[in-house]
Amino acid sequence: MRGEVCVGAASILSLTSLLLLIFVHVSQINTSSVPRGIDMVKINASAYGAALHEAVFDPIDFLYTNDSSAPLQAGAGLRQFYLFGLYSHCGYVNSSAGICSNSSVQNQFTPYAALTTDMAQNYTDITNFILGGTSFADSDSLGHSSRAAYWMLLLGTICAALALITGIPKSSWTFFFSTLIAIIGSIFLLIGATIWTVMIKKTQSINSVVLRVDPPIPVGIDVSIGKGLYMIWAAFVTLLISVIPYMVSCCTFRG
C-alpha cells in the first residue's frame, strides 16, 4: 500500500509541475483570457508621457496610441502596458485591449527595444538620451540570458513530462528512471527560474530612475514580476519534491 501511495503522490506532483509549465509556455501568445492572465514581466509605461512633459515643459503629443490593433515595433505609438511571455510579448492600451507580437522559439526578452520601437523617432531619441546607459536598456545581455533561460525551461518541461510518463509502469527500473529525470528536470527549472529572476531584478532598476530636473521626478516606467515566474518556481518545487516518492518507490518496489 505504501508503494501505491508513493507512486500516486509522485505522479500528482510531476503532473502539477508539468501543468504549471504548460501554462507558462502559452503565456502572451495571444490576448485571450488565459494567455493574457499569465506573464513573466509586466511593464507599466502609462506615466512616462507625464514624466517627459514635466521634464521638457512641452506637450507630449502622439507618444501613445489608442488603437489597440496597431502593430507592435512599427513606430505606431507606445502602449500603456506591456506583458512579456516566453514566446512573444503583448502591448495593451488598457487592461484588456491589445495586440501581441509574432511568436517565436527562444524569443528574446528585450523590453527596452520593445518600448522604443513602438515610439515615434523623436521620442525614441529622447528616450535613448535619458535611459540609454541604464541596465534596463541593456538588450544584448537580457536577450542572451533569456535565450539560455528558455532552453532550460523547455528541457525542464520535457523532463517533467518524462518523469510522469515513465512513473506509470510499475517497475523498479522505471521508478529509478523517473527519479533521475525528475532530479535533472529540477536542475533545469532551477537554472531557468534563477536566470529569469536575475533578469527581472535587473530590469526593475528602471523603477528607481529619476529625471534630472528640479525636483527630480520618477521616469514613469514601472517593471513588476508576472505570475509566470512564480509558477516556474512552484513547478520547480513540486518536481523536486516528487523525487522523494519516486525514490521510495524505486527502493521498495520489487518487480
C-alpha positions in Angstrom: 0.0 0.0 0.0 2.8 2.4 0.8 4.2 1.8 -2.7 0.9 2.7 -4.3 0.6 5.9 -2.2 4.2 6.9 -3.2 3.6 6.3 -6.9 0.3 8.3 -6.7 1.9 11.2 -4.9 4.9 11.3 -7.3 2.5 11.3 -10.3 0.4 14.1 -8.9 3.4 16.2 -8.1 5.1 15.7 -11.5 1.7 16.3 -13.3 1.2 19.5 -11.3 4.7 20.7 -12.3 4.0 19.9 -16.0 0.7 21.7 -16.0 2.2 24.8 -14.4 4.9 24.8 -17.0 2.4 24.4 -19.9 0.5 27.4 -18.7 3.8 29.4 -18.6 4.6 28.4 -22.2 1.2 29.6 -23.5 1.5 33.0 -21.8 1.2 36.1 -24.0 0.9 34.2 -27.3 -2.5 36.0 -27.8 -4.8 38.3 -26.0 -7.4 35.8 -24.9 -8.1 35.4 -21.2 -5.7 32.6 -20.2 -2.5 33.7 -22.0 -3.2 37.3 -21.1 -3.5 36.4 -17.4 -0.1 34.8 -17.2 3.2 36.7 -18.0 6.8 36.7 -17.0 7.1 40.5 -16.7 4.7 43.4 -16.6 5.7 46.9 -17.6 3.5 49.9 -16.9 4.6 52.8 -19.1 1.4 54.9 -18.6 3.2 57.6 -16.6 6.2 58.0 -18.9 4.5 60.7 -21.0 3.6 62.8 -18.0 7.2 62.5 -16.8 8.5 63.7 -20.1 6.1 66.6 -20.0 7.3 67.6 -16.6 10.9 67.4 -17.8 10.7 69.3 -21.1 7.7 71.5 -20.4 6.3 70.8 -23.8 3.2 69.0 -24.9 3.9 65.3 -25.4 1.7 64.6 -28.4 1.4 61.3 -30.3 3.7 59.4 -27.8 0.9 56.8 -27.1 -1.6 55.2 -29.4 -5.2 54.5 -28.6 -5.5 51.9 -31.4 -5.3 48.5 -29.8 -4.8 46.8 -33.1 -1.9 49.0 -34.2 1.2 46.8 -35.0 3.9 46.5 -32.4 7.5 47.5 -33.1 6.5 49.7 -36.0 6.6 53.2 -34.5 2.8 53.2 -34.3 2.8 54.5 -30.7 3.6 53.5 -27.2 1.2 51.3 -25.3 0.2 51.8 -21.7 1.0 48.3 -20.6 3.4 45.6 -21.8 3.3 41.9 -20.8 6.1 39.5 -21.8 5.9 35.7 -22.1 8.4 33.1 -23.3 7.5 33.3 -27.0 6.2 36.8 -27.5 5.1 40.0 -25.8 1.8 41.9 -25.9 1.1 45.6 -25.7 -2.2 46.9 -24.3 -3.9 50.3 -24.4 -5.9 49.4 -21.4 -6.4 46.3 -19.1 -7.7 44.1 -21.9 -7.4 45.7 -25.4 -4.1 45.0 -27.1 -2.1 43.1 -29.6 0.7 40.6 -29.5 3.9 40.3 -31.4 4.7 37.3 -33.6 5.5 34.2 -31.6 9.0 32.6 -31.9 11.0 29.9 -30.3 13.7 31.3 -27.9 12.1 34.7 -28.2 14.5 37.3 -26.6 13.4 39.4 -23.6 14.4 42.9 -24.7 11.9 45.3 -23.1 13.7 48.5 -23.9 13.7 47.6 -27.6 10.0 46.7 -27.4 9.1 50.1 -26.0 11.4 52.3 -28.1 10.4 50.6 -31.4 6.8 51.5 -30.7 7.6 55.2 -30.3 7.9 57.8 -33.0 11.6 58.5 -33.8 11.8 61.8 -31.9 10.6 60.1 -28.7 13.0 57.2 -29.3 15.9 59.7 -29.5 14.8 61.4 -26.3 14.4 58.0 -24.5 17.8 56.9 -25.7 19.3 60.1 -24.2 17.5 59.5 -20.9 17.7 55.8 -20.4 20.4 54.6 -22.9 23.0 53.9 -20.2 20.7 52.0 -17.8 20.7 48.2 -17.2 17.0 48.3 -18.4 18.4 49.3 -21.8 21.0 46.5 -21.9 19.2 44.5 -24.6 22.2 42.4 -25.5 22.7 41.0 -22.0 18.9 40.5 -21.4 18.4 38.9 -24.8 21.2 36.3 -24.5 20.1 35.5 -20.9 16.5 35.0 -21.9 17.5 32.6 -24.7 19.5 30.5 -22.3 16.6 30.5 -19.8 14.2 29.4 -22.5 16.2 26.2 -23.2 16.5 25.4 -19.5 12.7 25.8 -19.0 12.0 23.8 -22.2 14.3 20.9 -21.1 12.7 21.1 -17.6 9.3 20.8 -19.1 10.3 17.8 -21.1 11.8 16.2 -18.1 8.6 16.7 -16.1 6.6 15.0 -18.8 9.1 12.1 -19.0 9.1 11.7 -15.2 5.3 11.5 -15.3 5.1 9.0 -18.2 7.9 6.7 -17.0 6.5 6.6 -13.5 3.3 5.0 -14.6 4.6 1.4 -15.3 5.2 -0.5 -12.1 8.9 -1.4 -12.3 11.9 -0.6 -10.1 13.7 0.4 -13.3 11.1 2.9 -14.5 10.8 4.4 -11.0 14.6 4.8 -11.0 14.5 6.5 -14.3 11.7 8.8 -13.1 13.7 9.7 -10.1 16.7 10.5 -12.2 14.7 12.5 -14.8 12.9 14.4 -12.0 16.3 15.4 -10.5 17.6 16.6 -13.8 14.4 18.4 -14.6 14.5 20.2 -11.3 18.1 21.4 -12.0 17.0 22.8 -15.4 14.0 24.5 -13.8 16.2 26.0 -11.0 18.6 27.4 -13.6 15.8 28.8 -15.8 13.9 30.3 -12.8 17.1 31.8 -11.4 18.1 33.4 -14.7 14.6 35.0 -15.1 14.7 36.2 -11.5 18.0 37.9 -12.1 16.8 39.4 -15.4 13.7 40.9 -13.8 15.6 42.3 -10.9 17.9 43.9 -13.4 15.1 45.5 -15.4 13.4 46.7 -12.2 16.3 49.1 -11.8 14.2 51.4 -14.0 11.7 51.8 -11.2 14.2 53.9 -9.3 15.4 56.0 -12.2 14.5 59.7 -12.0 14.7 62.5 -14.5 17.3 65.1 -13.5 15.0 68.1 -13.1 14.4 70.2 -10.0 12.9 68.5 -8.1 13.8 65.1 -9.6 10.8 63.0 -10.7 10.4 59.3 -11.4 10.8 58.3 -15.1 7.3 56.8 -15.1 8.1 53.3 -16.2 7.4 50.5 -13.7 8.5 46.9 -14.0 6.9 44.1 -11.9 7.2 40.4 -11.7 4.5 38.4 -13.5 2.6 35.3 -12.4 4.7 33.2 -14.8 7.9 33.4 -12.7 6.0 32.3 -9.6 4.6 29.4 -11.5 8.0 28.3 -12.6 9.3 28.4 -9.1 6.3 26.4 -8.0 6.9 23.9 -10.8 10.5 23.5 -9.7 9.4 22.9 -6.1 6.8 20.3 -7.0 9.1 18.4 -9.4 11.8 18.4 -6.8 9.5 17.1 -4.1 8.4 14.3 -6.5 11.9 12.9 -6.3 11.2 11.6 -2.8 8.2 9.4 -3.6 9.8 8.3 -6.9 12.9 7.3 -5.0 10.9 5.5 -2.3 9.0 3.6 -5.0 12.3 2.6 -6.7 13.8 1.2 -3.5 10.7 -0.6 -2.2 9.1 -2.0 -5.3 10.0 -5.5 -6.4 9.4 -6.3 -10.0 
